[in-house]
């Protein structure tokens, strides 16, 4: 969309976002690492902070326990409706991977926005048929961390079966299923129970200061991992009740395949200290329906992302430019590292988050007027045509 940080070292699928919990010392991570190039802002794939809001009231449930749950059997029902999402982050010279859930036989796929954020190309491997497809982003909602993909040339795909997530209760046995470690192959399995409902977490980027709050999440103690983002949180009947989004654990995430069926552990008991978060499937599907219908809003962006071509950090004056992409609209306007962006189309830019939000309202080809203060303190302005850039 519009920002671009200094290129990190080339990395394989499954990069991490490390997060700190406001009410504890656990490390948190958004579960996949397609770096953040959202709406003109780039969030790096590390140093993300999560703040956990106080638990809300929830009810107890006496249904299937995790001890009696056959996680492998649940996964066998869910697997055919899942895909591995592999992205190229061209402006970062990196790659990343995550998971998605097939909604229609012709290749509409639900995933997290942060799975595809910053991607300059996306390929998707369907678990059900083993085929790989190129994908485009139909739209996304950054505030809800939801994105919808369209696979090119897909037909006859198996789809997930969704349950009514409003009926999920504390104590329910669940299974997190996805592309743990970004390694592909048989999806990983992580069993646990629902520990809280209606949770809120705030994800913020320490390098840019941009942040967003995710609300209404399902909290579980299943040992879901990096790469599981966009994957399924399923009930004991193999129905999807949520979309895996964030996790906290006391260990370092690696690129391995821990938890894949047929390996040393199926992780069919909850992992001590593990905490995961999933977007309720009702909530995610509601946004997906809006995106499929092409209905843009203040939070839902339809179609391609607009690209400005700068990386920024916050200051008291506005958004400080760290780096400018060669040949990008920002360079053509005359912006340089050290300048401070203060406005776009007459609207004040007082933070990286504000710039991201404003950029989400634009599309490639739109003309915008930028205002900034250069390194000498002089006020500058320029009109540019936004380019077609990486996803959200």
MARTOR-728948 format. One record per residue (C-alpha): x, y, z. Coordinates in steps of 0.1 Angstrom, whole numbers, plus 5000, padded with zeros to 4 digits. Layout:
% residues N
{{X; Y; Z}},
...
% end
This chain:
% residues 392
{{5000; 5000; 5000}},
{{5022; 5027; 5010}},
{{5051; 5021; 5033}},
{{5082; 5003; 5030}},
{{5108; 4996; 5057}},
{{5144; 4987; 5051}},
{{5146; 4953; 5035}},
{{5151; 4926; 5061}},
{{5171; 4894; 5054}},
{{5155; 4869; 5031}},
{{5134; 4845; 5052}},
{{5114; 4814; 5047}},
{{5077; 4809; 5052}},
{{5063; 4814; 5086}},
{{5080; 4846; 5100}},
{{5068; 4858; 5133}},
{{5054; 4888; 5150}},
{{5064; 4890; 5186}},
{{5040; 4906; 5210}},
{{5039; 4916; 5246}},
{{5009; 4911; 5268}},
{{4997; 4941; 5288}},
{{4985; 4919; 5317}},
{{5013; 4894; 5318}},
{{5048; 4885; 5307}},
{{5039; 4860; 5279}},
{{5052; 4865; 5244}},
{{5024; 4869; 5218}},
{{5026; 4865; 5181}},
{{5003; 4871; 5152}},
{{5004; 4837; 5137}},
{{5018; 4843; 5102}},
{{5042; 4867; 5088}},
{{5032; 4883; 5056}},
{{5047; 4916; 5067}},
{{5024; 4946; 5070}},
{{5021; 4969; 5040}},
{{4987; 4980; 5049}},
{{4971; 5011; 5035}},
{{5002; 5030; 5030}},
{{5018; 5018; 5061}},
{{5042; 4990; 5066}},
{{5042; 4971; 5099}},
{{5072; 4950; 5103}},
{{5068; 4913; 5110}},
{{5083; 4916; 5144}},
{{5080; 4938; 5174}},
{{5042; 4938; 5175}},
{{5027; 4944; 5209}},
{{4994; 4930; 5220}},
{{4975; 4944; 5249}},
{{4949; 4921; 5265}},
{{4917; 4936; 5277}},
{{4901; 4923; 5309}},
{{4881; 4891; 5306}},
{{4844; 4895; 5300}},
{{4817; 4874; 5315}},
{{4814; 4839; 5300}},
{{4794; 4808; 5307}},
{{4807; 4774; 5315}},
{{4801; 4744; 5293}},
{{4800; 4707; 5301}},
{{4804; 4693; 5266}},
{{4832; 4673; 5250}},
{{4865; 4675; 5271}},
{{4899; 4679; 5254}},
{{4909; 4645; 5270}},
{{4881; 4627; 5251}},
{{4885; 4647; 5219}},
{{4899; 4629; 5188}},
{{4918; 4658; 5173}},
{{4930; 4638; 5144}},
{{4894; 4628; 5134}},
{{4883; 4665; 5137}},
{{4912; 4675; 5114}},
{{4904; 4649; 5088}},
{{4870; 4666; 5084}},
{{4884; 4701; 5082}},
{{4916; 4696; 5062}},
{{4901; 4693; 5027}},
{{4886; 4728; 5032}},
{{4920; 4744; 5041}},
{{4947; 4760; 5019}},
{{4983; 4770; 5025}},
{{4989; 4806; 5016}},
{{5024; 4815; 5004}},
{{5033; 4851; 4997}},
{{5062; 4870; 4982}},
{{5069; 4903; 4999}},
{{5087; 4919; 4970}},
{{5095; 4952; 4986}},
{{5110; 4934; 5016}},
{{5129; 4907; 4997}},
{{5111; 4881; 5018}},
{{5086; 4853; 5018}},
{{5059; 4843; 5043}},
{{5032; 4817; 5047}},
{{4999; 4812; 5065}},
{{4966; 4794; 5061}},
{{4932; 4800; 5046}},
{{4897; 4785; 5046}},
{{4878; 4777; 5014}},
{{4843; 4792; 5013}},
{{4832; 4784; 4978}},
{{4840; 4756; 4953}},
{{4852; 4782; 4928}},
{{4880; 4794; 4951}},
{{4868; 4822; 4974}},
{{4891; 4819; 5004}},
{{4889; 4835; 5039}},
{{4921; 4844; 5057}},
{{4936; 4870; 5080}},
{{4946; 4903; 5065}},
{{4980; 4900; 5081}},
{{4986; 4868; 5062}},
{{4986; 4886; 5029}},
{{4995; 4921; 5040}},
{{5025; 4934; 5021}},
{{5023; 4907; 4995}},
{{5033; 4915; 4959}},
{{5023; 4880; 4948}},
{{5002; 4852; 4964}},
{{5001; 4815; 4957}},
{{4977; 4791; 4974}},
{{4979; 4753; 4976}},
{{4946; 4736; 4982}},
{{4948; 4708; 5008}},
{{4919; 4690; 4993}},
{{4933; 4685; 4958}},
{{4969; 4693; 4962}},
{{4968; 4719; 4934}},
{{4985; 4753; 4936}},
{{4967; 4785; 4923}},
{{4976; 4821; 4920}},
{{4954; 4844; 4941}},
{{4942; 4879; 4941}},
{{4928; 4899; 4971}},
{{4891; 4908; 4966}},
{{4892; 4930; 4997}},
{{4902; 4933; 5033}},
{{4892; 4948; 5066}},
{{4924; 4957; 5085}},
{{4905; 4967; 5117}},
{{4891; 4931; 5119}},
{{4921; 4914; 5104}},
{{4900; 4897; 5077}},
{{4909; 4893; 5040}},
{{4892; 4875; 5011}},
{{4911; 4859; 4982}},
{{4900; 4846; 4948}},
{{4919; 4817; 4934}},
{{4924; 4819; 4897}},
{{4910; 4790; 4877}},
{{4898; 4770; 4907}},
{{4867; 4748; 4906}},
{{4853; 4718; 4925}},
{{4871; 4727; 4957}},
{{4861; 4713; 4991}},
{{4848; 4739; 5015}},
{{4847; 4743; 5053}},
{{4816; 4737; 5073}},
{{4809; 4766; 5097}},
{{4791; 4764; 5130}},
{{4772; 4791; 5148}},
{{4800; 4808; 5168}},
{{4775; 4825; 5190}},
{{4769; 4792; 5207}},
{{4806; 4787; 5217}},
{{4810; 4785; 5254}},
{{4839; 4784; 5279}},
{{4850; 4748; 5284}},
{{4842; 4737; 5248}},
{{4869; 4714; 5234}},
{{4884; 4728; 5202}},
{{4911; 4721; 5177}},
{{4933; 4747; 5160}},
{{4943; 4735; 5125}},
{{4967; 4752; 5101}},
{{5000; 4756; 5084}},
{{5022; 4757; 5116}},
{{5057; 4768; 5108}},
{{5047; 4776; 5072}},
{{5060; 4742; 5060}},
{{5030; 4730; 5041}},
{{5019; 4694; 5038}},
{{4995; 4679; 5063}},
{{4980; 4706; 5084}},
{{4990; 4709; 5121}},
{{4967; 4699; 5149}},
{{4965; 4717; 5183}},
{{4938; 4706; 5207}},
{{4926; 4726; 5237}},
{{4896; 4743; 5252}},
{{4879; 4776; 5251}},
{{4890; 4796; 5281}},
{{4873; 4830; 5275}},
{{4850; 4848; 5251}},
{{4847; 4883; 5238}},
{{4883; 4892; 5243}},
{{4901; 4923; 5230}},
{{4937; 4926; 5220}},
{{4956; 4956; 5207}},
{{4983; 4950; 5181}},
{{5008; 4978; 5176}},
{{5040; 4981; 5156}},
{{5069; 4994; 5177}},
{{5087; 5005; 5146}},
{{5059; 5027; 5131}},
{{5036; 5032; 5160}},
{{5006; 5020; 5140}},
{{4981; 4999; 5159}},
{{4947; 4983; 5157}},
{{4924; 4966; 5181}},
{{4908; 4933; 5176}},
{{4876; 4927; 5196}},
{{4852; 4899; 5203}},
{{4878; 4871; 5201}},
{{4876; 4836; 5213}},
{{4905; 4827; 5237}},
{{4918; 4791; 5238}},
{{4946; 4772; 5254}},
{{4954; 4753; 5222}},
{{4990; 4754; 5212}},
{{4985; 4771; 5178}},
{{5017; 4785; 5162}},
{{5032; 4808; 5137}},
{{5017; 4800; 5102}},
{{4984; 4789; 5117}},
{{4969; 4824; 5110}},
{{4938; 4822; 5088}},
{{4934; 4785; 5097}},
{{4904; 4769; 5114}},
{{4894; 4767; 5151}},
{{4871; 4737; 5149}},
{{4847; 4721; 5174}},
{{4844; 4684; 5182}},
{{4821; 4678; 5152}},
{{4847; 4692; 5127}},
{{4828; 4725; 5122}},
{{4847; 4758; 5121}},
{{4839; 4781; 5150}},
{{4867; 4806; 5145}},
{{4897; 4818; 5125}},
{{4931; 4815; 5142}},
{{4947; 4849; 5145}},
{{4971; 4853; 5175}},
{{4988; 4833; 5201}},
{{5010; 4836; 5232}},
{{5034; 4810; 5244}},
{{5065; 4808; 5266}},
{{5087; 4794; 5239}},
{{5105; 4806; 5208}},
{{5086; 4799; 5176}},
{{5107; 4782; 5150}},
{{5101; 4770; 5114}},
{{5095; 4733; 5124}},
{{5064; 4712; 5121}},
{{5056; 4705; 5157}},
{{5021; 4691; 5160}},
{{5018; 4677; 5125}},
{{4999; 4644; 5125}},
{{5022; 4614; 5121}},
{{5051; 4631; 5139}},
{{5061; 4628; 5175}},
{{5031; 4645; 5189}},
{{4995; 4653; 5178}},
{{4993; 4678; 5206}},
{{4960; 4664; 5218}},
{{4962; 4680; 5252}},
{{4964; 4716; 5259}},
{{4999; 4730; 5262}},
{{5009; 4746; 5295}},
{{5011; 4784; 5291}},
{{4997; 4785; 5256}},
{{4971; 4811; 5248}},
{{4955; 4815; 5214}},
{{4929; 4839; 5199}},
{{4905; 4833; 5171}},
{{4880; 4856; 5153}},
{{4845; 4841; 5157}},
{{4835; 4826; 5124}},
{{4802; 4845; 5123}},
{{4821; 4877; 5126}},
{{4846; 4868; 5099}},
{{4820; 4855; 5075}},
{{4799; 4886; 5079}},
{{4829; 4907; 5067}},
{{4836; 4882; 5039}},
{{4801; 4885; 5026}},
{{4804; 4923; 5025}},
{{4837; 4920; 5006}},
{{4823; 4895; 4981}},
{{4794; 4918; 4974}},
{{4819; 4946; 4967}},
{{4805; 4969; 4995}},
{{4833; 4992; 5007}},
{{4830; 5010; 5040}},
{{4851; 5030; 5064}},
{{4869; 4998; 5073}},
{{4864; 4975; 5043}},
{{4887; 4981; 5013}},
{{4876; 4966; 4980}},
{{4902; 4957; 4953}},
{{4938; 4967; 4949}},
{{4957; 4987; 4974}},
{{4971; 5021; 4967}},
{{5009; 5025; 4971}},
{{5027; 5057; 4982}},
{{5061; 5042; 4988}},
{{5075; 5053; 5021}},
{{5083; 5038; 5055}},
{{5075; 5060; 5084}},
{{5076; 5063; 5122}},
{{5057; 5085; 5145}},
{{5067; 5119; 5158}},
{{5049; 5147; 5176}},
{{5046; 5166; 5143}},
{{5034; 5137; 5121}},
{{5048; 5107; 5104}},
{{5086; 5108; 5099}},
{{5098; 5093; 5066}},
{{5124; 5067; 5072}},
{{5129; 5055; 5036}},
{{5114; 5061; 5002}},
{{5110; 5035; 4975}},
{{5128; 5043; 4943}},
{{5104; 5054; 4915}},
{{5074; 5053; 4938}},
{{5049; 5082; 4940}},
{{5064; 5096; 4972}},
{{5098; 5100; 4955}},
{{5082; 5117; 4925}},
{{5066; 5141; 4949}},
{{5100; 5150; 4963}},
{{5097; 5133; 4997}},
{{5130; 5122; 5012}},
{{5141; 5104; 5044}},
{{5138; 5127; 5074}},
{{5108; 5147; 5060}},
{{5077; 5146; 5081}},
{{5043; 5138; 5064}},
{{5016; 5160; 5079}},
{{4986; 5157; 5057}},
{{4969; 5140; 5027}},
{{4941; 5156; 5008}},
{{4937; 5182; 5035}},
{{4934; 5157; 5063}},
{{4959; 5158; 5091}},
{{4984; 5130; 5094}},
{{4994; 5129; 5131}},
{{5006; 5093; 5132}},
{{5015; 5062; 5112}},
{{4981; 5047; 5121}},
{{4963; 5077; 5108}},
{{4982; 5075; 5075}},
{{4973; 5039; 5072}},
{{4936; 5046; 5078}},
{{4936; 5074; 5053}},
{{4954; 5053; 5026}},
{{4928; 5026; 5030}},
{{4903; 5050; 5014}},
{{4923; 5053; 4982}},
{{4929; 5031; 4952}},
{{4956; 5029; 4925}},
{{4952; 5058; 4901}},
{{4938; 5082; 4926}},
{{4954; 5116; 4927}},
{{4962; 5129; 4962}},
{{4979; 5160; 4976}},
{{5005; 5155; 5002}},
{{5018; 5180; 5027}},
{{5050; 5176; 5046}},
{{5078; 5195; 5064}},
{{5112; 5190; 5050}},
{{5144; 5186; 5070}},
{{5150; 5224; 5069}},
{{5116; 5230; 5085}},
{{5100; 5244; 5054}},
{{5064; 5234; 5045}},
{{5061; 5215; 5012}},
{{5032; 5201; 4992}},
{{5028; 5180; 4960}},
{{5002; 5161; 4941}},
{{5009; 5125; 4931}},
{{4991; 5096; 4914}},
{{4990; 5066; 4937}},
{{5004; 5033; 4923}},
{{4992; 4997; 4925}},
{{5010; 4983; 4955}},
{{5012; 4954; 4978}},
{{4982; 4941; 4996}},
{{4967; 4960; 5026}},
% end
